Protein backbone atom coordinates (compact mmCIF):
# COMPACT_ATOMS: atom_id res chain seq x y z
CA UNK A 1 0.00 0.00 0.00
CA UNK A 2 1.21 3.48 -0.80
CA UNK A 3 -0.06 7.04 -0.81
CA UNK A 4 -0.07 8.63 -4.24
CA UNK A 5 -0.01 12.29 -5.06
CA UNK A 6 -1.57 13.90 -8.14
CA UNK A 7 0.93 13.60 -10.95
CA UNK A 8 2.51 10.36 -9.69
CA UNK A 9 2.95 7.70 -12.34
CA UNK A 10 3.08 3.98 -11.73
CA UNK A 11 4.77 1.44 -13.97
CA UNK A 12 4.34 -2.32 -13.78
CA UNK A 13 6.46 -4.09 -16.35
CA UNK A 14 8.27 -7.22 -17.34
CA UNK A 15 12.02 -7.52 -17.63
CA UNK A 16 11.55 -7.27 -21.39
CA UNK A 17 11.27 -3.54 -20.74
CA UNK A 18 13.55 -3.00 -17.75
CA UNK A 19 16.55 -5.00 -18.95
CA UNK A 20 17.18 -3.21 -22.27
CA UNK A 21 15.99 0.26 -21.19
CA UNK A 22 17.81 2.24 -18.48
CA UNK A 23 15.85 3.57 -15.49
CA UNK A 24 16.57 7.17 -16.48
CA UNK A 25 15.05 6.56 -19.92
CA UNK A 26 11.98 5.00 -18.32
CA UNK A 27 11.56 8.01 -16.02
CA UNK A 28 11.83 10.49 -18.91
CA UNK A 29 9.28 8.59 -21.01
CA UNK A 30 6.85 8.42 -18.09
CA UNK A 31 7.29 12.11 -17.24
CA UNK A 32 6.66 13.39 -20.76
CA UNK A 33 3.70 11.16 -21.62
CA UNK A 34 0.27 12.77 -21.92
CA UNK A 35 -1.64 9.60 -21.08
CA UNK A 36 -1.02 6.10 -19.72
CA UNK A 37 -1.61 4.63 -23.19
CA UNK A 38 0.89 7.06 -24.69
CA UNK A 39 3.43 6.14 -22.02
CA UNK A 40 3.01 2.43 -22.77
CA UNK A 41 3.49 3.04 -26.50
CA UNK A 42 6.64 5.09 -25.86
CA UNK A 43 8.07 2.52 -23.43
CA UNK A 44 7.48 -0.39 -25.79
CA UNK A 45 9.08 1.60 -28.62
CA UNK A 46 12.14 2.22 -26.42
CA UNK A 47 12.47 -1.49 -25.63
CA UNK A 48 12.10 -2.45 -29.28
CA UNK A 49 14.68 0.15 -30.29
CA UNK A 50 17.05 -1.42 -27.75
CA UNK A 51 16.68 -4.78 -29.48
CA UNK A 52 13.50 -6.10 -27.84
CA UNK A 53 15.23 -9.29 -26.68
CA UNK A 54 12.23 -10.60 -24.70
CA UNK A 55 8.47 -10.20 -24.37
CA UNK A 56 7.67 -6.60 -23.45
CA UNK A 57 4.83 -5.93 -21.04
CA UNK A 58 3.98 -2.55 -19.52
CA UNK A 59 1.04 -1.22 -17.54
CA UNK A 60 1.01 2.48 -16.65
CA UNK A 61 -1.33 4.38 -14.32
CA UNK A 62 -1.45 8.10 -13.61
CA UNK A 63 -2.62 9.36 -10.21
CA UNK A 64 -5.23 12.09 -10.56
CA UNK A 65 -6.68 14.57 -8.08
CA UNK A 66 -9.50 13.19 -5.96
Phi and psi restraints in degrees (range 20) as a CNS / XPLOR table:
assign (resid 1 and name C) (resid 2 and name N)
       (resid 2 and name CA) (resid 2 and name C) 1.0 -149.3 20.0 2
assign (resid 2 and name N) (resid 2 and name CA)
       (resid 2 and name C) (resid 3 and name N) 1.0 154.2 20.0 2
assign (resid 2 and name C) (resid 3 and name N)
       (resid 3 and name CA) (resid 3 and name C) 1.0 -93.4 20.0 2
assign (resid 3 and name N) (resid 3 and name CA)
       (resid 3 and name C) (resid 4 and name N) 1.0 127.6 20.0 2
assign (resid 3 and name C) (resid 4 and name N)
       (resid 4 and name CA) (resid 4 and name C) 1.0 -106.2 20.0 2
assign (resid 4 and name N) (resid 4 and name CA)
       (resid 4 and name C) (resid 5 and name N) 1.0 149.5 20.0 2
assign (resid 4 and name C) (resid 5 and name N)
       (resid 5 and name CA) (resid 5 and name C) 1.0 -111.2 20.0 2
assign (resid 5 and name N) (resid 5 and name CA)
       (resid 5 and name C) (resid 6 and name N) 1.0 150.6 20.0 2
assign (resid 5 and name C) (resid 6 and name N)
       (resid 6 and name CA) (resid 6 and name C) 1.0 -52.2 20.0 2
assign (resid 6 and name N) (resid 6 and name CA)
       (resid 6 and name C) (resid 7 and name N) 1.0 133.9 20.0 2
assign (resid 6 and name C) (resid 7 and name N)
       (resid 7 and name CA) (resid 7 and name C) 1.0 98.1 20.0 2
assign (resid 7 and name N) (resid 7 and name CA)
       (resid 7 and name C) (resid 8 and name N) 1.0 -17.1 20.0 2
assign (resid 7 and name C) (resid 8 and name N)
       (resid 8 and name CA) (resid 8 and name C) 1.0 -64.0 20.0 2
assign (resid 8 and name N) (resid 8 and name CA)
       (resid 8 and name C) (resid 9 and name N) 1.0 148.5 20.0 2
assign (resid 8 and name C) (resid 9 and name N)
       (resid 9 and name CA) (resid 9 and name C) 1.0 -129.5 20.0 2
assign (resid 9 and name N) (resid 9 and name CA)
       (resid 9 and name C) (resid 10 and name N) 1.0 134.2 20.0 2
assign (resid 9 and name C) (resid 10 and name N)
       (resid 10 and name CA) (resid 10 and name C) 1.0 -111.3 20.0 2
assign (resid 10 and name N) (resid 10 and name CA)
       (resid 10 and name C) (resid 11 and name N) 1.0 139.6 20.0 2
assign (resid 10 and name C) (resid 11 and name N)
       (resid 11 and name CA) (resid 11 and name C) 1.0 -127.5 20.0 2
assign (resid 11 and name N) (resid 11 and name CA)
       (resid 11 and name C) (resid 12 and name N) 1.0 126.4 20.0 2
assign (resid 11 and name C) (resid 12 and name N)
       (resid 12 and name CA) (resid 12 and name C) 1.0 -118.3 20.0 2
assign (resid 12 and name N) (resid 12 and name CA)
       (resid 12 and name C) (resid 13 and name N) 1.0 122.1 20.0 2
assign (resid 12 and name C) (resid 13 and name N)
       (resid 13 and name CA) (resid 13 and name C) 1.0 -148.0 20.0 2
assign (resid 13 and name N) (resid 13 and name CA)
       (resid 13 and name C) (resid 14 and name N) 1.0 164.8 20.0 2
assign (resid 13 and name C) (resid 14 and name N)
       (resid 14 and name CA) (resid 14 and name C) 1.0 -88.8 20.0 2
assign (resid 14 and name N) (resid 14 and name CA)
       (resid 14 and name C) (resid 15 and name N) 1.0 170.1 20.0 2
assign (resid 14 and name C) (resid 15 and name N)
       (resid 15 and name CA) (resid 15 and name C) 1.0 -70.9 20.0 2
assign (resid 15 and name N) (resid 15 and name CA)
       (resid 15 and name C) (resid 16 and name N) 1.0 -9.9 20.0 2
assign (resid 15 and name C) (resid 16 and name N)
       (resid 16 and name CA) (resid 16 and name C) 1.0 -65.8 20.0 2
assign (resid 16 and name N) (resid 16 and name CA)
       (resid 16 and name C) (resid 17 and name N) 1.0 -18.9 20.0 2
assign (resid 16 and name C) (resid 17 and name N)
       (resid 17 and name CA) (resid 17 and name C) 1.0 -98.8 20.0 2
assign (resid 17 and name N) (resid 17 and name CA)
       (resid 17 and name C) (resid 18 and name N) 1.0 -47.1 20.0 2
assign (resid 17 and name C) (resid 18 and name N)
       (resid 18 and name CA) (resid 18 and name C) 1.0 -78.4 20.0 2
assign (resid 18 and name N) (resid 18 and name CA)
       (resid 18 and name C) (resid 19 and name N) 1.0 -21.2 20.0 2
assign (resid 18 and name C) (resid 19 and name N)
       (resid 19 and name CA) (resid 19 and name C) 1.0 -75.3 20.0 2
assign (resid 19 and name N) (resid 19 and name CA)
       (resid 19 and name C) (resid 20 and name N) 1.0 -47.1 20.0 2
assign (resid 19 and name C) (resid 20 and name N)
       (resid 20 and name CA) (resid 20 and name C) 1.0 -84.3 20.0 2
assign (resid 20 and name N) (resid 20 and name CA)
       (resid 20 and name C) (resid 21 and name N) 1.0 -15.3 20.0 2
assign (resid 20 and name C) (resid 21 and name N)
       (resid 21 and name CA) (resid 21 and name C) 1.0 -114.2 20.0 2
assign (resid 21 and name N) (resid 21 and name CA)
       (resid 21 and name C) (resid 22 and name N) 1.0 127.3 20.0 2
assign (resid 21 and name C) (resid 22 and name N)
       (resid 22 and name CA) (resid 22 and name C) 1.0 -68.6 20.0 2
assign (resid 22 and name N) (resid 22 and name CA)
       (resid 22 and name C) (resid 23 and name N) 1.0 151.5 20.0 2
assign (resid 22 and name C) (resid 23 and name N)
       (resid 23 and name CA) (resid 23 and name C) 1.0 -55.4 20.0 2
assign (resid 23 and name N) (resid 23 and name CA)
       (resid 23 and name C) (resid 24 and name N) 1.0 -39.7 20.0 2
assign (resid 23 and name C) (resid 24 and name N)
       (resid 24 and name CA) (resid 24 and name C) 1.0 -63.0 20.0 2
assign (resid 24 and name N) (resid 24 and name CA)
       (resid 24 and name C) (resid 25 and name N) 1.0 -38.7 20.0 2
assign (resid 24 and name C) (resid 25 and name N)
       (resid 25 and name CA) (resid 25 and name C) 1.0 -66.8 20.0 2
assign (resid 25 and name N) (resid 25 and name CA)
       (resid 25 and name C) (resid 26 and name N) 1.0 -39.3 20.0 2
assign (resid 25 and name C) (resid 26 and name N)
       (resid 26 and name CA) (resid 26 and name C) 1.0 -61.5 20.0 2
assign (resid 26 and name N) (resid 26 and name CA)
       (resid 26 and name C) (resid 27 and name N) 1.0 -45.1 20.0 2
assign (resid 26 and name C) (resid 27 and name N)
       (resid 27 and name CA) (resid 27 and name C) 1.0 -62.5 20.0 2
assign (resid 27 and name N) (resid 27 and name CA)
       (resid 27 and name C) (resid 28 and name N) 1.0 -42.8 20.0 2
assign (resid 27 and name C) (resid 28 and name N)
       (resid 28 and name CA) (resid 28 and name C) 1.0 -63.7 20.0 2
assign (resid 28 and name N) (resid 28 and name CA)
       (resid 28 and name C) (resid 29 and name N) 1.0 -45.8 20.0 2
assign (resid 28 and name C) (resid 29 and name N)
       (resid 29 and name CA) (resid 29 and name C) 1.0 -61.5 20.0 2
assign (resid 29 and name N) (resid 29 and name CA)
       (resid 29 and name C) (resid 30 and name N) 1.0 -41.7 20.0 2
assign (resid 29 and name C) (resid 30 and name N)
       (resid 30 and name CA) (resid 30 and name C) 1.0 -66.4 20.0 2
assign (resid 30 and name N) (resid 30 and name CA)
       (resid 30 and name C) (resid 31 and name N) 1.0 -40.9 20.0 2
assign (resid 30 and name C) (resid 31 and name N)
       (resid 31 and name CA) (resid 31 and name C) 1.0 -67.3 20.0 2
assign (resid 31 and name N) (resid 31 and name CA)
       (resid 31 and name C) (resid 32 and name N) 1.0 -35.1 20.0 2
assign (resid 31 and name C) (resid 32 and name N)
       (resid 32 and name CA) (resid 32 and name C) 1.0 -91.6 20.0 2
assign (resid 32 and name N) (resid 32 and name CA)
       (resid 32 and name C) (resid 33 and name N) 1.0 -7.2 20.0 2
assign (resid 32 and name C) (resid 33 and name N)
       (resid 33 and name CA) (resid 33 and name C) 1.0 -71.3 20.0 2
assign (resid 33 and name N) (resid 33 and name CA)
       (resid 33 and name C) (resid 34 and name N) 1.0 142.6 20.0 2
assign (resid 33 and name C) (resid 34 and name N)
       (resid 34 and name CA) (resid 34 and name C) 1.0 -87.1 20.0 2
assign (resid 34 and name N) (resid 34 and name CA)
       (resid 34 and name C) (resid 35 and name N) 1.0 -18.9 20.0 2
assign (resid 34 and name C) (resid 35 and name N)
       (resid 35 and name CA) (resid 35 and name C) 1.0 -152.7 20.0 2
assign (resid 35 and name N) (resid 35 and name CA)
       (resid 35 and name C) (resid 36 and name N) 1.0 160.3 20.0 2
assign (resid 35 and name C) (resid 36 and name N)
       (resid 36 and name CA) (resid 36 and name C) 1.0 -58.7 20.0 2
assign (resid 36 and name N) (resid 36 and name CA)
       (resid 36 and name C) (resid 37 and name N) 1.0 -41.6 20.0 2
assign (resid 36 and name C) (resid 37 and name N)
       (resid 37 and name CA) (resid 37 and name C) 1.0 -63.1 20.0 2
assign (resid 37 and name N) (resid 37 and name CA)
       (resid 37 and name C) (resid 38 and name N) 1.0 -40.1 20.0 2
assign (resid 37 and name C) (resid 38 and name N)
       (resid 38 and name CA) (resid 38 and name C) 1.0 -64.1 20.0 2
assign (resid 38 and name N) (resid 38 and name CA)
       (resid 38 and name C) (resid 39 and name N) 1.0 -39.3 20.0 2
assign (resid 38 and name C) (resid 39 and name N)
       (resid 39 and name CA) (resid 39 and name C) 1.0 -62.5 20.0 2
assign (resid 39 and name N) (resid 39 and name CA)
       (resid 39 and name C) (resid 40 and name N) 1.0 -45.1 20.0 2
assign (resid 39 and name C) (resid 40 and name N)
       (resid 40 and name CA) (resid 40 and name C) 1.0 -60.0 20.0 2
assign (resid 40 and name N) (resid 40 and name CA)
       (resid 40 and name C) (resid 41 and name N) 1.0 -45.9 20.0 2
assign (resid 40 and name C) (resid 41 and name N)
       (resid 41 and name CA) (resid 41 and name C) 1.0 -60.2 20.0 2
assign (resid 41 and name N) (resid 41 and name CA)
       (resid 41 and name C) (resid 42 and name N) 1.0 -43.7 20.0 2
assign (resid 41 and name C) (resid 42 and name N)
       (resid 42 and name CA) (resid 42 and name C) 1.0 -64.7 20.0 2
assign (resid 42 and name N) (resid 42 and name CA)
       (resid 42 and name C) (resid 43 and name N) 1.0 -42.4 20.0 2
assign (resid 42 and name C) (resid 43 and name N)
       (resid 43 and name CA) (resid 43 and name C) 1.0 -65.5 20.0 2
assign (resid 43 and name N) (resid 43 and name CA)
       (resid 43 and name C) (resid 44 and name N) 1.0 -42.6 20.0 2
assign (resid 43 and name C) (resid 44 and name N)
       (resid 44 and name CA) (resid 44 and name C) 1.0 -65.9 20.0 2
assign (resid 44 and name N) (resid 44 and name CA)
       (resid 44 and name C) (resid 45 and name N) 1.0 -37.9 20.0 2
assign (resid 44 and name C) (resid 45 and name N)
       (resid 45 and name CA) (resid 45 and name C) 1.0 -62.6 20.0 2
assign (resid 45 and name N) (resid 45 and name CA)
       (resid 45 and name C) (resid 46 and name N) 1.0 -40.5 20.0 2
assign (resid 45 and name C) (resid 46 and name N)
       (resid 46 and name CA) (resid 46 and name C) 1.0 -61.4 20.0 2
assign (resid 46 and name N) (resid 46 and name CA)
       (resid 46 and name C) (resid 47 and name N) 1.0 -44.8 20.0 2
assign (resid 46 and name C) (resid 47 and name N)
       (resid 47 and name CA) (resid 47 and name C) 1.0 -64.8 20.0 2
assign (resid 47 and name N) (resid 47 and name CA)
       (resid 47 and name C) (resid 48 and name N) 1.0 -41.8 20.0 2
assign (resid 47 and name C) (resid 48 and name N)
       (resid 48 and name CA) (resid 48 and name C) 1.0 -65.1 20.0 2
assign (resid 48 and name N) (resid 48 and name CA)
       (resid 48 and name C) (resid 49 and name N) 1.0 -38.7 20.0 2
assign (resid 48 and name C) (resid 49 and name N)
       (resid 49 and name CA) (resid 49 and name C) 1.0 -65.2 20.0 2
assign (resid 49 and name N) (resid 49 and name CA)
       (resid 49 and name C) (resid 50 and name N) 1.0 -26.8 20.0 2
assign (resid 49 and name C) (resid 50 and name N)
       (resid 50 and name CA) (resid 50 and name C) 1.0 -87.2 20.0 2
assign (resid 50 and name N) (resid 50 and name CA)
       (resid 50 and name C) (resid 51 and name N) 1.0 9.6 20.0 2
assign (resid 50 and name C) (resid 51 and name N)
       (resid 51 and name CA) (resid 51 and name C) 1.0 111.3 20.0 2
assign (resid 51 and name N) (resid 51 and name CA)
       (resid 51 and name C) (resid 52 and name N) 1.0 -16.9 20.0 2
assign (resid 51 and name C) (resid 52 and name N)
       (resid 52 and name CA) (resid 52 and name C) 1.0 43.8 20.0 2
assign (resid 52 and name N) (resid 52 and name CA)
       (resid 52 and name C) (resid 53 and name N) 1.0 57.2 20.0 2
assign (resid 52 and name C) (resid 53 and name N)
       (resid 53 and name CA) (resid 53 and name C) 1.0 -73.3 20.0 2
assign (resid 53 and name N) (resid 53 and name CA)
       (resid 53 and name C) (resid 54 and name N) 1.0 -8.8 20.0 2
assign (resid 53 and name C) (resid 54 and name N)
       (resid 54 and name CA) (resid 54 and name C) 1.0 -147.7 20.0 2
assign (resid 54 and name N) (resid 54 and name CA)
       (resid 54 and name C) (resid 55 and name N) 1.0 172.8 20.0 2
assign (resid 54 and name C) (resid 55 and name N)
       (resid 55 and name CA) (resid 55 and name C) 1.0 -58.6 20.0 2
assign (resid 55 and name N) (resid 55 and name CA)
       (resid 55 and name C) (resid 56 and name N) 1.0 139.2 20.0 2
assign (resid 55 and name C) (resid 56 and name N)
       (resid 56 and name CA) (resid 56 and name C) 1.0 -114.2 20.0 2
assign (resid 56 and name N) (resid 56 and name CA)
       (resid 56 and name C) (resid 57 and name N) 1.0 118.7 20.0 2
assign (resid 56 and name C) (resid 57 and name N)
       (resid 57 and name CA) (resid 57 and name C) 1.0 -126.4 20.0 2
assign (resid 57 and name N) (resid 57 and name CA)
       (resid 57 and name C) (resid 58 and name N) 1.0 134.5 20.0 2
assign (resid 57 and name C) (resid 58 and name N)
       (resid 58 and name CA) (resid 58 and name C) 1.0 -147.8 20.0 2
assign (resid 58 and name N) (resid 58 and name CA)
       (resid 58 and name C) (resid 59 and name N) 1.0 134.5 20.0 2
assign (resid 58 and name C) (resid 59 and name N)
       (resid 59 and name CA) (resid 59 and name C) 1.0 -126.0 20.0 2
assign (resid 59 and name N) (resid 59 and name CA)
       (resid 59 and name C) (resid 60 and name N) 1.0 128.2 20.0 2
assign (resid 59 and name C) (resid 60 and name N)
       (resid 60 and name CA) (resid 60 and name C) 1.0 -124.0 20.0 2
assign (resid 60 and name N) (resid 60 and name CA)
       (resid 60 and name C) (resid 61 and name N) 1.0 138.3 20.0 2
assign (resid 60 and name C) (resid 61 and name N)
       (resid 61 and name CA) (resid 61 and name C) 1.0 -131.2 20.0 2
assign (resid 61 and name N) (resid 61 and name CA)
       (resid 61 and name C) (resid 62 and name N) 1.0 141.6 20.0 2
assign (resid 61 and name C) (resid 62 and name N)
       (resid 62 and name CA) (resid 62 and name C) 1.0 -108.1 20.0 2
assign (resid 62 and name N) (resid 62 and name CA)
       (resid 62 and name C) (resid 63 and name N) 1.0 132.2 20.0 2
assign (resid 62 and name C) (resid 63 and name N)
       (resid 63 and name CA) (resid 63 and name C) 1.0 -78.8 20.0 2
assign (resid 63 and name N) (resid 63 and name CA)
       (resid 63 and name C) (resid 64 and name N) 1.0 135.1 20.0 2
assign (resid 63 and name C) (resid 64 and name N)
       (resid 64 and name CA) (resid 64 and name C) 1.0 -120.8 20.0 2
assign (resid 64 and name N) (resid 64 and name CA)
       (resid 64 and name C) (resid 65 and name N) 1.0 160.8 20.0 2
assign (resid 64 and name C) (resid 65 and name N)
       (resid 65 and name CA) (resid 65 and name C) 1.0 -60.6 20.0 2
assign (resid 65 and name N) (resid 65 and name CA)
       (resid 65 and name C) (resid 66 and name N) 1.0 146.4 20.0 2
